[in-house]
């Protein structure tokens, strides 16, 4: 799931929506619903722990660092997307 998260974060901006749970309908509760947890279909551990940490505002757009590899700095994290090595080369590292 990390490569998909990194892919989204490298291009995220206001009014951009991303979901990985494409096989679920909104009414099935694949998104967090902390105010009414009994209405959520997904278990608490479905969402990565780093979504619970402060990411902060982006410091600018993504930067290409190699063929098929980008980074983007946020106030509290560095995001790397490596499409040549998406599993081991993509990351969200908090400062």
GUKE-968459 format. One record per atom (N, C-alpha, C): residue number from 1; residue in one letter; atom name; x negated, y negated, z negated. Coordinates in steps of 0.02 Angstrom, whole numbers, plus 50000, padded with zeros to 5 digits. Each point is the difference from the previous one (the first is absolute). Layout:
! GUKE-968459
<atom><num>NUM</num><residu>A</residu><atome>CA</atome><u>X</u><v>Y</v><w>Z</w></atom>
...
***
This chain:
! GUKE-968459
<atom><num>1</num><residu>X</residu><atome>N</atome><u>49959</u><v>50059</v><w>50000</w></atom>
<atom><num>1</num><residu>X</residu><atome>CA</atome><u>50041</u><v>49941</v><w>50000</w></atom>
<atom><num>1</num><residu>X</residu><atome>C</atome><u>49957</u><v>49937</v><w>50000</w></atom>
<atom><num>2</num><residu>X</residu><atome>N</atome><u>49938</u><v>50004</v><w>49978</w></atom>
<atom><num>2</num><residu>X</residu><atome>CA</atome><u>49958</u><v>49941</v><w>49994</w></atom>
<atom><num>2</num><residu>X</residu><atome>C</atome><u>49987</u><v>49966</v><w>50066</w></atom>
<atom><num>3</num><residu>X</residu><atome>N</atome><u>49989</u><v>50037</v><w>50053</w></atom>
<atom><num>3</num><residu>X</residu><atome>CA</atome><u>49987</u><v>49968</v><w>50065</w></atom>
<atom><num>3</num><residu>X</residu><atome>C</atome><u>50060</u><v>49960</v><w>50023</w></atom>
<atom><num>4</num><residu>X</residu><atome>N</atome><u>50061</u><v>50025</v><w>49988</w></atom>
<atom><num>4</num><residu>X</residu><atome>CA</atome><u>50060</u><v>49962</v><w>50018</w></atom>
<atom><num>4</num><residu>X</residu><atome>C</atome><u>50006</u><v>49938</v><w>49958</w></atom>
<atom><num>5</num><residu>X</residu><atome>N</atome><u>49985</u><v>50005</v><w>49935</w></atom>
<atom><num>5</num><residu>X</residu><atome>CA</atome><u>50002</u><v>49941</v><w>49957</w></atom>
<atom><num>5</num><residu>X</residu><atome>C</atome><u>49949</u><v>49948</v><w>50022</w></atom>
<atom><num>6</num><residu>X</residu><atome>N</atome><u>49940</u><v>50022</v><w>50016</w></atom>
<atom><num>6</num><residu>X</residu><atome>CA</atome><u>49948</u><v>49954</v><w>50023</w></atom>
<atom><num>6</num><residu>X</residu><atome>C</atome><u>50020</u><v>49969</v><w>50066</w></atom>
<atom><num>7</num><residu>X</residu><atome>N</atome><u>50030</u><v>50039</v><w>50044</w></atom>
<atom><num>7</num><residu>X</residu><atome>CA</atome><u>50022</u><v>49973</v><w>50065</w></atom>
<atom><num>7</num><residu>X</residu><atome>C</atome><u>50050</u><v>49944</v><w>49990</w></atom>
<atom><num>8</num><residu>X</residu><atome>N</atome><u>50048</u><v>50011</v><w>49955</w></atom>
<atom><num>8</num><residu>X</residu><atome>CA</atome><u>50050</u><v>49948</v><w>49986</w></atom>
<atom><num>8</num><residu>X</residu><atome>C</atome><u>49966</u><v>49938</v><w>49969</w></atom>
<atom><num>9</num><residu>X</residu><atome>N</atome><u>49958</u><v>50010</v><w>49950</w></atom>
<atom><num>9</num><residu>X</residu><atome>CA</atome><u>49971</u><v>49943</v><w>49965</w></atom>
<atom><num>9</num><residu>X</residu><atome>C</atome><u>49954</u><v>49958</v><w>50045</w></atom>
<atom><num>10</num><residu>X</residu><atome>N</atome><u>49970</u><v>50030</v><w>50050</w></atom>
<atom><num>10</num><residu>X</residu><atome>CA</atome><u>49957</u><v>49961</v><w>50045</w></atom>
<atom><num>10</num><residu>X</residu><atome>C</atome><u>50040</u><v>49952</v><w>50044</w></atom>
<atom><num>11</num><residu>X</residu><atome>N</atome><u>50064</u><v>50013</v><w>50009</w></atom>
<atom><num>11</num><residu>X</residu><atome>CA</atome><u>50042</u><v>49956</v><w>50043</w></atom>
<atom><num>11</num><residu>X</residu><atome>C</atome><u>50058</u><v>49969</v><w>49962</w></atom>
<atom><num>12</num><residu>X</residu><atome>N</atome><u>50007</u><v>50013</v><w>49936</w></atom>
<atom><num>12</num><residu>X</residu><atome>CA</atome><u>50057</u><v>49975</v><w>49961</w></atom>
<atom><num>12</num><residu>X</residu><atome>C</atome><u>50003</u><v>49924</v><w>50001</w></atom>
<atom><num>13</num><residu>X</residu><atome>N</atome><u>50061</u><v>49974</v><w>50004</w></atom>
<atom><num>13</num><residu>X</residu><atome>CA</atome><u>50013</u><v>49929</v><w>49997</w></atom>
<atom><num>13</num><residu>X</residu><atome>C</atome><u>50072</u><v>49991</v><w>49979</w></atom>
<atom><num>14</num><residu>X</residu><atome>N</atome><u>50023</u><v>49939</v><w>49986</w></atom>
<atom><num>14</num><residu>X</residu><atome>CA</atome><u>50070</u><v>49991</v><w>49980</w></atom>
<atom><num>14</num><residu>X</residu><atome>C</atome><u>50048</u><v>50030</v><w>50052</w></atom>
<atom><num>15</num><residu>X</residu><atome>N</atome><u>50053</u><v>50029</v><w>49974</w></atom>
<atom><num>15</num><residu>X</residu><atome>CA</atome><u>50054</u><v>50029</v><w>50040</w></atom>
<atom><num>15</num><residu>X</residu><atome>C</atome><u>49980</u><v>50062</v><w>50040</w></atom>
<atom><num>16</num><residu>X</residu><atome>N</atome><u>49946</u><v>50035</v><w>49979</w></atom>
<atom><num>16</num><residu>X</residu><atome>CA</atome><u>49980</u><v>50063</v><w>50030</w></atom>
<atom><num>16</num><residu>X</residu><atome>C</atome><u>50019</u><v>50056</v><w>49953</w></atom>
<atom><num>17</num><residu>X</residu><atome>N</atome><u>50035</u><v>50050</v><w>50025</w></atom>
<atom><num>17</num><residu>X</residu><atome>CA</atome><u>50023</u><v>50056</v><w>49959</w></atom>
<atom><num>17</num><residu>X</residu><atome>C</atome><u>49967</u><v>50064</v><w>50025</w></atom>
<atom><num>18</num><residu>X</residu><atome>N</atome><u>49982</u><v>50043</v><w>49954</w></atom>
<atom><num>18</num><residu>X</residu><atome>CA</atome><u>49968</u><v>50064</v><w>50019</w></atom>
<atom><num>18</num><residu>X</residu><atome>C</atome><u>50029</u><v>50055</v><w>49956</w></atom>
<atom><num>19</num><residu>X</residu><atome>N</atome><u>50014</u><v>50056</v><w>50030</w></atom>
<atom><num>19</num><residu>X</residu><atome>CA</atome><u>50022</u><v>50058</v><w>49962</w></atom>
<atom><num>19</num><residu>X</residu><atome>C</atome><u>49969</u><v>50063</v><w>50030</w></atom>
<atom><num>20</num><residu>X</residu><atome>N</atome><u>49980</u><v>50046</v><w>49957</w></atom>
<atom><num>20</num><residu>X</residu><atome>CA</atome><u>49974</u><v>50064</v><w>50022</w></atom>
<atom><num>20</num><residu>X</residu><atome>C</atome><u>50053</u><v>50054</v><w>49995</w></atom>
<atom><num>21</num><residu>X</residu><atome>N</atome><u>50054</u><v>49987</v><w>49966</w></atom>
<atom><num>21</num><residu>X</residu><atome>CA</atome><u>50052</u><v>50049</v><w>49989</w></atom>
<atom><num>21</num><residu>X</residu><atome>C</atome><u>50051</u><v>49998</v><w>50055</w></atom>
<atom><num>22</num><residu>X</residu><atome>N</atome><u>49978</u><v>50007</v><w>50061</w></atom>
<atom><num>22</num><residu>X</residu><atome>CA</atome><u>50043</u><v>49990</v><w>50058</w></atom>
<atom><num>22</num><residu>X</residu><atome>C</atome><u>50057</u><v>50051</v><w>50005</w></atom>
<atom><num>23</num><residu>X</residu><atome>N</atome><u>49995</u><v>50055</v><w>49966</w></atom>
<atom><num>23</num><residu>X</residu><atome>CA</atome><u>50053</u><v>50050</v><w>50004</w></atom>
<atom><num>23</num><residu>X</residu><atome>C</atome><u>50055</u><v>49989</v><w>49948</w></atom>
<atom><num>24</num><residu>X</residu><atome>N</atome><u>49993</u><v>49950</v><w>49956</w></atom>
<atom><num>24</num><residu>X</residu><atome>CA</atome><u>50050</u><v>49984</v><w>49951</w></atom>
<atom><num>24</num><residu>X</residu><atome>C</atome><u>50039</u><v>49937</v><w>50020</w></atom>
<atom><num>25</num><residu>X</residu><atome>N</atome><u>50064</u><v>49998</v><w>49985</w></atom>
<atom><num>25</num><residu>X</residu><atome>CA</atome><u>50039</u><v>49940</v><w>50009</w></atom>
<atom><num>25</num><residu>X</residu><atome>C</atome><u>49994</u><v>49955</v><w>49938</w></atom>
<atom><num>26</num><residu>X</residu><atome>N</atome><u>50012</u><v>49935</v><w>50008</w></atom>
<atom><num>26</num><residu>X</residu><atome>CA</atome><u>49995</u><v>49954</v><w>49943</w></atom>
<atom><num>26</num><residu>X</residu><atome>C</atome><u>50042</u><v>50023</v><w>49941</w></atom>
<atom><num>27</num><residu>X</residu><atome>N</atome><u>50059</u><v>50026</v><w>50014</w></atom>
<atom><num>27</num><residu>X</residu><atome>CA</atome><u>50045</u><v>50020</v><w>49946</w></atom>
<atom><num>27</num><residu>X</residu><atome>C</atome><u>49974</u><v>50060</v><w>49961</w></atom>
<atom><num>28</num><residu>X</residu><atome>N</atome><u>49949</u><v>50035</v><w>50026</w></atom>
<atom><num>28</num><residu>X</residu><atome>CA</atome><u>49971</u><v>50057</v><w>49965</w></atom>
<atom><num>28</num><residu>X</residu><atome>C</atome><u>49948</u><v>49979</v><w>49950</w></atom>
<atom><num>29</num><residu>X</residu><atome>N</atome><u>49981</u><v>49938</v><w>49999</w></atom>
<atom><num>29</num><residu>X</residu><atome>CA</atome><u>49956</u><v>49975</v><w>49947</w></atom>
<atom><num>29</num><residu>X</residu><atome>C</atome><u>49927</u><v>50014</v><w>50008</w></atom>
<atom><num>30</num><residu>X</residu><atome>N</atome><u>49972</u><v>49994</v><w>50060</w></atom>
<atom><num>30</num><residu>X</residu><atome>CA</atome><u>49929</u><v>50013</v><w>50008</w></atom>
<atom><num>30</num><residu>X</residu><atome>C</atome><u>49957</u><v>49941</v><w>49980</w></atom>
<atom><num>31</num><residu>X</residu><atome>N</atome><u>50029</u><v>49944</v><w>49984</w></atom>
<atom><num>31</num><residu>X</residu><atome>CA</atome><u>49962</u><v>49941</v><w>49977</w></atom>
<atom><num>31</num><residu>X</residu><atome>C</atome><u>50009</u><v>49994</v><w>49925</w></atom>
<atom><num>32</num><residu>X</residu><atome>N</atome><u>49954</u><v>49965</v><w>49965</w></atom>
<atom><num>32</num><residu>X</residu><atome>CA</atome><u>50004</u><v>49995</v><w>49927</w></atom>
<atom><num>32</num><residu>X</residu><atome>C</atome><u>50064</u><v>49964</v><w>49978</w></atom>
<atom><num>33</num><residu>X</residu><atome>N</atome><u>50029</u><v>50023</v><w>49947</w></atom>
<atom><num>33</num><residu>X</residu><atome>CA</atome><u>50059</u><v>49967</v><w>49973</w></atom>
<atom><num>33</num><residu>X</residu><atome>C</atome><u>49996</u><v>50001</v><w>49924</w></atom>
<atom><num>34</num><residu>X</residu><atome>N</atome><u>49953</u><v>49962</v><w>49971</w></atom>
<atom><num>34</num><residu>X</residu><atome>CA</atome><u>49988</u><v>50002</v><w>49927</w></atom>
<atom><num>34</num><residu>X</residu><atome>C</atome><u>50060</u><v>49977</v><w>49959</w></atom>
<atom><num>35</num><residu>X</residu><atome>N</atome><u>50044</u><v>49958</v><w>50028</w></atom>
<atom><num>35</num><residu>X</residu><atome>CA</atome><u>50058</u><v>49977</v><w>49961</w></atom>
<atom><num>35</num><residu>X</residu><atome>C</atome><u>50053</u><v>50053</v><w>49992</w></atom>
<atom><num>36</num><residu>X</residu><atome>N</atome><u>50002</u><v>50049</v><w>50046</w></atom>
<atom><num>36</num><residu>X</residu><atome>CA</atome><u>50049</u><v>50054</v><w>49998</w></atom>
<atom><num>36</num><residu>X</residu><atome>C</atome><u>49965</u><v>50065</v><w>50020</w></atom>
<atom><num>37</num><residu>X</residu><atome>N</atome><u>49954</u><v>50025</v><w>49958</w></atom>
<atom><num>37</num><residu>X</residu><atome>CA</atome><u>49961</u><v>50059</v><w>50020</w></atom>
<atom><num>37</num><residu>X</residu><atome>C</atome><u>50041</u><v>50062</v><w>50015</w></atom>
<atom><num>38</num><residu>X</residu><atome>N</atome><u>50059</u><v>50006</v><w>49973</w></atom>
<atom><num>38</num><residu>X</residu><atome>CA</atome><u>50041</u><v>50059</v><w>50014</w></atom>
<atom><num>38</num><residu>X</residu><atome>C</atome><u>50025</u><v>50002</v><w>50071</w></atom>
<atom><num>39</num><residu>X</residu><atome>N</atome><u>49995</u><v>49944</v><w>50036</w></atom>
<atom><num>39</num><residu>X</residu><atome>CA</atome><u>50023</u><v>49997</v><w>50069</w></atom>
<atom><num>39</num><residu>X</residu><atome>C</atome><u>49945</u><v>50016</v><w>50050</w></atom>
<atom><num>40</num><residu>X</residu><atome>N</atome><u>49939</u><v>50009</v><w>49977</w></atom>
<atom><num>40</num><residu>X</residu><atome>CA</atome><u>49943</u><v>50013</v><w>50044</w></atom>
<atom><num>40</num><residu>X</residu><atome>C</atome><u>49994</u><v>50075</v><w>50014</w></atom>
<atom><num>41</num><residu>X</residu><atome>N</atome><u>49989</u><v>50017</v><w>50062</w></atom>
<atom><num>41</num><residu>X</residu><atome>CA</atome><u>49991</u><v>50071</v><w>50018</w></atom>
<atom><num>41</num><residu>X</residu><atome>C</atome><u>49927</u><v>50021</v><w>49992</w></atom>
<atom><num>42</num><residu>X</residu><atome>N</atome><u>49954</u><v>49953</v><w>50002</w></atom>
<atom><num>42</num><residu>X</residu><atome>CA</atome><u>49929</u><v>50017</v><w>49998</w></atom>
<atom><num>42</num><residu>X</residu><atome>C</atome><u>49974</u><v>50002</v><w>49927</w></atom>
<atom><num>43</num><residu>X</residu><atome>N</atome><u>49956</u><v>50047</v><w>49985</w></atom>
<atom><num>43</num><residu>X</residu><atome>CA</atome><u>49971</u><v>50002</v><w>49933</w></atom>
<atom><num>43</num><residu>X</residu><atome>C</atome><u>49953</u><v>49940</v><w>49989</w></atom>
<atom><num>44</num><residu>X</residu><atome>N</atome><u>49986</u><v>49984</v><w>49937</w></atom>
<atom><num>44</num><residu>X</residu><atome>CA</atome><u>49957</u><v>49943</v><w>49984</w></atom>
<atom><num>44</num><residu>X</residu><atome>C</atome><u>49932</u><v>50004</v><w>50032</w></atom>
<atom><num>45</num><residu>X</residu><atome>N</atome><u>49971</u><v>50060</v><w>50006</w></atom>
<atom><num>45</num><residu>X</residu><atome>CA</atome><u>49933</u><v>50007</v><w>50027</w></atom>
<atom><num>45</num><residu>X</residu><atome>C</atome><u>49997</u><v>50000</v><w>50076</w></atom>
<atom><num>46</num><residu>X</residu><atome>N</atome><u>50058</u><v>49987</v><w>50034</w></atom>
<atom><num>46</num><residu>X</residu><atome>CA</atome><u>50000</u><v>49996</v><w>50073</w></atom>
<atom><num>46</num><residu>X</residu><atome>C</atome><u>49958</u><v>49940</v><w>50024</w></atom>
<atom><num>47</num><residu>X</residu><atome>N</atome><u>50000</u><v>49947</v><w>49961</w></atom>
<atom><num>47</num><residu>X</residu><atome>CA</atome><u>49963</u><v>49939</v><w>50019</w></atom>
<atom><num>47</num><residu>X</residu><atome>C</atome><u>49931</u><v>50001</v><w>49968</w></atom>
<atom><num>48</num><residu>X</residu><atome>N</atome><u>49950</u><v>49984</v><w>50040</w></atom>
<atom><num>48</num><residu>X</residu><atome>CA</atome><u>49931</u><v>50002</v><w>49975</w></atom>
<atom><num>48</num><residu>X</residu><atome>C</atome><u>49991</u><v>49954</v><w>49941</w></atom>
<atom><num>49</num><residu>X</residu><atome>N</atome><u>49956</u><v>50019</v><w>49954</w></atom>
<atom><num>49</num><residu>X</residu><atome>CA</atome><u>49987</u><v>49959</v><w>49940</w></atom>
<atom><num>49</num><residu>X</residu><atome>C</atome><u>49976</u><v>49931</v><w>50017</w></atom>
<atom><num>50</num><residu>X</residu><atome>N</atome><u>49964</u><v>49992</v><w>50057</w></atom>
<atom><num>50</num><residu>X</residu><atome>CA</atome><u>49975</u><v>49934</v><w>50015</w></atom>
<atom><num>50</num><residu>X</residu><atome>C</atome><u>50054</u><v>49950</v><w>50018</w></atom>
<atom><num>51</num><residu>X</residu><atome>N</atome><u>50061</u><v>50023</v><w>50014</w></atom>
<atom><num>51</num><residu>X</residu><atome>CA</atome><u>50055</u><v>49954</v><w>50012</w></atom>
<atom><num>51</num><residu>X</residu><atome>C</atome><u>50022</u><v>49968</v><w>49935</w></atom>
<atom><num>52</num><residu>X</residu><atome>N</atome><u>49977</u><v>50026</v><w>49943</w></atom>
<atom><num>52</num><residu>X</residu><atome>CA</atome><u>50017</u><v>49972</v><w>49935</w></atom>
<atom><num>52</num><residu>X</residu><atome>C</atome><u>49948</u><v>49949</v><w>49977</w></atom>
<atom><num>53</num><residu>X</residu><atome>N</atome><u>49947</u><v>49991</v><w>50038</w></atom>
<atom><num>53</num><residu>X</residu><atome>CA</atome><u>49947</u><v>49953</v><w>49984</w></atom>
<atom><num>53</num><residu>X</residu><atome>C</atome><u>50010</u><v>49936</v><w>50039</w></atom>
<atom><num>54</num><residu>X</residu><atome>N</atome><u>49975</u><v>49944</v><w>49974</w></atom>
<atom><num>54</num><residu>X</residu><atome>CA</atome><u>50008</u><v>49936</v><w>50036</w></atom>
<atom><num>54</num><residu>X</residu><atome>C</atome><u>49955</u><v>49997</v><w>50062</w></atom>
<atom><num>55</num><residu>X</residu><atome>N</atome><u>50030</u><v>49991</v><w>50058</w></atom>
<atom><num>55</num><residu>X</residu><atome>CA</atome><u>49964</u><v>49993</v><w>50062</w></atom>
<atom><num>55</num><residu>X</residu><atome>C</atome><u>49981</u><v>49927</v><w>50012</w></atom>
<atom><num>56</num><residu>X</residu><atome>N</atome><u>50047</u><v>49955</v><w>49987</w></atom>
<atom><num>56</num><residu>X</residu><atome>CA</atome><u>49988</u><v>49929</v><w>50010</w></atom>
<atom><num>56</num><residu>X</residu><atome>C</atome><u>50010</u><v>49980</v><w>50072</w></atom>
<atom><num>57</num><residu>X</residu><atome>N</atome><u>49992</u><v>49936</v><w>50013</w></atom>
<atom><num>57</num><residu>X</residu><atome>CA</atome><u>50008</u><v>49972</v><w>50067</w></atom>
<atom><num>57</num><residu>X</residu><atome>C</atome><u>49942</u><v>50020</v><w>50045</w></atom>
<atom><num>58</num><residu>X</residu><atome>N</atome><u>50013</u><v>50008</v><w>50065</w></atom>
<atom><num>58</num><residu>X</residu><atome>CA</atome><u>49945</u><v>50012</v><w>50047</w></atom>
<atom><num>58</num><residu>X</residu><atome>C</atome><u>49957</u><v>49938</v><w>50006</w></atom>
<atom><num>59</num><residu>X</residu><atome>N</atome><u>49935</u><v>50010</v><w>50006</w></atom>
<atom><num>59</num><residu>X</residu><atome>CA</atome><u>49953</u><v>49944</v><w>50008</w></atom>
<atom><num>59</num><residu>X</residu><atome>C</atome><u>49994</u><v>49979</v><w>50073</w></atom>
<atom><num>60</num><residu>X</residu><atome>N</atome><u>50031</u><v>50037</v><w>50045</w></atom>
<atom><num>60</num><residu>X</residu><atome>CA</atome><u>49998</u><v>49985</v><w>50071</w></atom>
<atom><num>60</num><residu>X</residu><atome>C</atome><u>50021</u><v>50060</v><w>50039</w></atom>
<atom><num>61</num><residu>X</residu><atome>N</atome><u>49994</u><v>49997</v><w>50066</w></atom>
<atom><num>61</num><residu>X</residu><atome>CA</atome><u>50019</u><v>50057</v><w>50042</w></atom>
<atom><num>61</num><residu>X</residu><atome>C</atome><u>49948</u><v>50056</v><w>49996</w></atom>
<atom><num>62</num><residu>X</residu><atome>N</atome><u>50016</u><v>50057</v><w>50028</w></atom>
<atom><num>62</num><residu>X</residu><atome>CA</atome><u>49953</u><v>50055</v><w>50001</w></atom>
<atom><num>62</num><residu>X</residu><atome>C</atome><u>49940</u><v>49982</v><w>50043</w></atom>
<atom><num>63</num><residu>X</residu><atome>N</atome><u>49944</u><v>50033</v><w>49987</w></atom>
<atom><num>63</num><residu>X</residu><atome>CA</atome><u>49939</u><v>49990</v><w>50039</w></atom>
<atom><num>63</num><residu>X</residu><atome>C</atome><u>49977</u><v>50066</v><w>50028</w></atom>
<atom><num>64</num><residu>X</residu><atome>N</atome><u>49984</u><v>50000</v><w>50064</w></atom>
<atom><num>64</num><residu>X</residu><atome>CA</atome><u>49974</u><v>50060</v><w>50032</w></atom>
<atom><num>64</num><residu>X</residu><atome>C</atome><u>49927</u><v>50007</v><w>49981</w></atom>
<atom><num>65</num><residu>X</residu><atome>N</atome><u>49982</u><v>50059</v><w>49973</w></atom>
<atom><num>65</num><residu>X</residu><atome>CA</atome><u>49931</u><v>50012</v><w>49980</w></atom>
<atom><num>65</num><residu>X</residu><atome>C</atome><u>49965</u><v>50052</v><w>50043</w></atom>
<atom><num>66</num><residu>X</residu><atome>N</atome><u>50039</u><v>50037</v><w>50039</w></atom>
<atom><num>66</num><residu>X</residu><atome>CA</atome><u>49973</u><v>50050</v><w>50047</w></atom>
<atom><num>66</num><residu>X</residu><atome>C</atome><u>50057</u><v>50020</v><w>50046</w></atom>
<atom><num>67</num><residu>X</residu><atome>N</atome><u>49985</u><v>50042</v><w>50050</w></atom>
<atom><num>67</num><residu>X</residu><atome>CA</atome><u>50053</u><v>50025</v><w>50042</w></atom>
<atom><num>67</num><residu>X</residu><atome>C</atome><u>50050</u><v>50039</v><w>49957</w></atom>
<atom><num>68</num><residu>X</residu><atome>N</atome><u>50063</u><v>49980</v><w>50003</w></atom>
<atom><num>68</num><residu>X</residu><atome>CA</atome><u>50054</u><v>50034</v><w>49964</w></atom>
<atom><num>68</num><residu>X</residu><atome>C</atome><u>49993</u><v>49996</v><w>49924</w></atom>
<atom><num>69</num><residu>X</residu><atome>N</atome><u>49966</u><v>49948</v><w>49975</w></atom>
<atom><num>69</num><residu>X</residu><atome>CA</atome><u>49992</u><v>49992</v><w>49927</w></atom>
<atom><num>69</num><residu>X</residu><atome>C</atome><u>50008</u><v>49926</v><w>49982</w></atom>
<atom><num>70</num><residu>X</residu><atome>N</atome><u>50043</u><v>49987</v><w>49949</w></atom>
<atom><num>70</num><residu>X</residu><atome>CA</atome><u>50014</u><v>49932</v><w>49978</w></atom>
<atom><num>70</num><residu>X</residu><atome>C</atome><u>49999</u><v>49997</v><w>49924</w></atom>
<atom><num>71</num><residu>X</residu><atome>N</atome><u>49988</u><v>49939</v><w>49975</w></atom>
<atom><num>71</num><residu>X</residu><atome>CA</atome><u>50006</u><v>49987</v><w>49928</w></atom>
<atom><num>71</num><residu>X</residu><atome>C</atome><u>50042</u><v>49938</v><w>49991</w></atom>
<atom><num>72</num><residu>X</residu><atome>N</atome><u>50030</u><v>49994</v><w>49941</w></atom>
<atom><num>72</num><residu>X</residu><atome>CA</atome><u>50037</u><v>49941</v><w>49983</w></atom>
<atom><num>72</num><residu>X</residu><atome>C</atome><u>49992</u><v>49988</v><w>49925</w></atom>
<atom><num>73</num><residu>X</residu><atome>N</atome><u>49984</u><v>49939</v><w>49982</w></atom>
<atom><num>73</num><residu>X</residu><atome>CA</atome><u>49990</u><v>49982</v><w>49930</w></atom>
<atom><num>73</num><residu>X</residu><atome>C</atome><u>50065</u><v>49972</v><w>49971</w></atom>
<atom><num>74</num><residu>X</residu><atome>N</atome><u>50016</u><v>50022</v><w>49941</w></atom>
<atom><num>74</num><residu>X</residu><atome>CA</atome><u>50056</u><v>49974</v><w>49960</w></atom>
<atom><num>74</num><residu>X</residu><atome>C</atome><u>49971</u><v>49971</v><w>49936</w></atom>
<atom><num>75</num><residu>X</residu><atome>N</atome><u>50040</u><v>49964</v><w>49963</w></atom>
<atom><num>75</num><residu>X</residu><atome>CA</atome><u>49975</u><v>49969</v><w>49938</w></atom>
<atom><num>75</num><residu>X</residu><atome>C</atome><u>49970</u><v>50051</v><w>49952</w></atom>
<atom><num>76</num><residu>X</residu><atome>N</atome><u>50028</u><v>50061</v><w>49999</w></atom>
<atom><num>76</num><residu>X</residu><atome>CA</atome><u>49977</u><v>50049</v><w>49951</w></atom>
<atom><num>76</num><residu>X</residu><atome>C</atome><u>49978</u><v>50066</v><w>50032</w></atom>
<atom><num>77</num><residu>X</residu><atome>N</atome><u>49993</u><v>50002</v><w>50066</w></atom>
<atom><num>77</num><residu>X</residu><atome>CA</atome><u>49982</u><v>50064</v><w>50031</w></atom>
<atom><num>77</num><residu>X</residu><atome>C</atome><u>49969</u><v>49990</v><w>50069</w></atom>
<atom><num>78</num><residu>X</residu><atome>N</atome><u>49964</u><v>50050</v><w>50023</w></atom>
<atom><num>78</num><residu>X</residu><atome>CA</atome><u>49975</u><v>50003</v><w>50068</w></atom>
<atom><num>78</num><residu>X</residu><atome>C</atome><u>50031</u><v>50062</v><w>50033</w></atom>
<atom><num>79</num><residu>X</residu><atome>N</atome><u>50031</u><v>49989</v><w>50058</w></atom>
<atom><num>79</num><residu>X</residu><atome>CA</atome><u>50033</u><v>50054</v><w>50037</w></atom>
<atom><num>79</num><residu>X</residu><atome>C</atome><u>49958</u><v>50017</v><w>50061</w></atom>
<atom><num>80</num><residu>X</residu><atome>N</atome><u>49987</u><v>50063</v><w>50011</w></atom>
<atom><num>80</num><residu>X</residu><atome>CA</atome><u>49963</u><v>50023</v><w>50059</w></atom>
<atom><num>80</num><residu>X</residu><atome>C</atome><u>50043</u><v>50051</v><w>50037</w></atom>
<atom><num>81</num><residu>X</residu><atome>N</atome><u>50006</u><v>49990</v><w>50065</w></atom>
<atom><num>81</num><residu>X</residu><atome>CA</atome><u>50035</u><v>50047</v><w>50044</w></atom>
<atom><num>81</num><residu>X</residu><atome>C</atome><u>49950</u><v>50024</v><w>50051</w></atom>
<atom><num>82</num><residu>X</residu><atome>N</atome><u>49987</u><v>50066</v><w>50001</w></atom>
<atom><num>82</num><residu>X</residu><atome>CA</atome><u>49953</u><v>50030</v><w>50046</w></atom>
<atom><num>82</num><residu>X</residu><atome>C</atome><u>50037</u><v>50054</v><w>50040</w></atom>
<atom><num>83</num><residu>X</residu><atome>N</atome><u>50019</u><v>49983</v><w>50061</w></atom>
<atom><num>83</num><residu>X</residu><atome>CA</atome><u>50038</u><v>50048</v><w>50041</w></atom>
<atom><num>83</num><residu>X</residu><atome>C</atome><u>49956</u><v>50055</v><w>50028</w></atom>
<atom><num>84</num><residu>X</residu><atome>N</atome><u>49934</u><v>49993</v><w>49998</w></atom>
<atom><num>84</num><residu>X</residu><atome>CA</atome><u>49956</u><v>50055</v><w>50019</w></atom>
<atom><num>84</num><residu>X</residu><atome>C</atome><u>49996</u><v>50053</v><w>49946</w></atom>
<atom><num>85</num><residu>X</residu><atome>N</atome><u>50011</u><v>49980</v><w>49938</w></atom>
<atom><num>85</num><residu>X</residu><atome>CA</atome><u>49997</u><v>50044</v><w>49942</w></atom>
<atom><num>85</num><residu>X</residu><atome>C</atome><u>50055</u><v>49978</v><w>49951</w></atom>
<atom><num>86</num><residu>X</residu><atome>N</atome><u>50064</u><v>50008</v><w>50018</w></atom>
<atom><num>86</num><residu>X</residu><atome>CA</atome><u>50054</u><v>49970</v><w>49961</w></atom>
<atom><num>86</num><residu>X</residu><atome>C</atome><u>50006</u><v>50026</v><w>49928</w></atom>
<atom><num>87</num><residu>X</residu><atome>N</atome><u>49984</u><v>50062</v><w>49987</w></atom>
<atom><num>87</num><residu>X</residu><atome>CA</atome><u>50009</u><v>50026</v><w>49933</w></atom>
<atom><num>87</num><residu>X</residu><atome>C</atome><u>49943</u><v>49978</v><w>49954</w></atom>
<atom><num>88</num><residu>X</residu><atome>N</atome><u>49938</u><v>50012</v><w>50020</w></atom>
<atom><num>88</num><residu>X</residu><atome>CA</atome><u>49943</u><v>49983</v><w>49958</w></atom>
<atom><num>88</num><residu>X</residu><atome>C</atome><u>49978</u><v>49928</v><w>50008</w></atom>
<atom><num>89</num><residu>X</residu><atome>N</atome><u>50014</u><v>49969</v><w>50057</w></atom>
<atom><num>89</num><residu>X</residu><atome>CA</atome><u>49974</u><v>49933</v><w>50013</w></atom>
<atom><num>89</num><residu>X</residu><atome>C</atome><u>50046</u><v>49943</v><w>49983</w></atom>
<atom><num>90</num><residu>X</residu><atome>N</atome><u>50063</u><v>50014</v><w>49986</w></atom>
<atom><num>90</num><residu>X</residu><atome>CA</atome><u>50048</u><v>49948</v><w>49982</w></atom>
<atom><num>90</num><residu>X</residu><atome>C</atome><u>50007</u><v>49996</v><w>49924</w></atom>
<atom><num>91</num><residu>X</residu><atome>N</atome><u>50008</u><v>49938</v><w>49975</w></atom>
<atom><num>91</num><residu>X</residu><atome>CA</atome><u>50002</u><v>49993</v><w>49927</w></atom>
<atom><num>91</num><residu>X</residu><atome>C</atome><u>50034</u><v>49935</v><w>49980</w></atom>
<atom><num>92</num><residu>X</residu><atome>N</atome><u>50022</u><v>49998</v><w>49938</w></atom>
<atom><num>92</num><residu>X</residu><atome>CA</atome><u>50022</u><v>49940</v><w>49966</w></atom>
<atom><num>92</num><residu>X</residu><atome>C</atome><u>49960</u><v>49998</v><w>49936</w></atom>
<atom><num>93</num><residu>X</residu><atome>N</atome><u>49951</u><v>49955</v><w>49997</w></atom>
<atom><num>93</num><residu>X</residu><atome>CA</atome><u>49955</u><v>49995</v><w>49941</w></atom>
<atom><num>93</num><residu>X</residu><atome>C</atome><u>50015</u><v>49936</v><w>49962</w></atom>
<atom><num>94</num><residu>X</residu><atome>N</atome><u>50018</u><v>50009</v><w>49936</w></atom>
<atom><num>94</num><residu>X</residu><atome>CA</atome><u>50016</u><v>49942</v><w>49958</w></atom>
<atom><num>94</num><residu>X</residu><atome>C</atome><u>49938</u><v>49973</v><w>49967</w></atom>
<atom><num>95</num><residu>X</residu><atome>N</atome><u>49996</u><v>49934</v><w>49995</w></atom>
<atom><num>95</num><residu>X</residu><atome>CA</atome><u>49942</u><v>49966</v><w>49970</w></atom>
<atom><num>95</num><residu>X</residu><atome>C</atome><u>50008</u><v>49999</v><w>49925</w></atom>
***
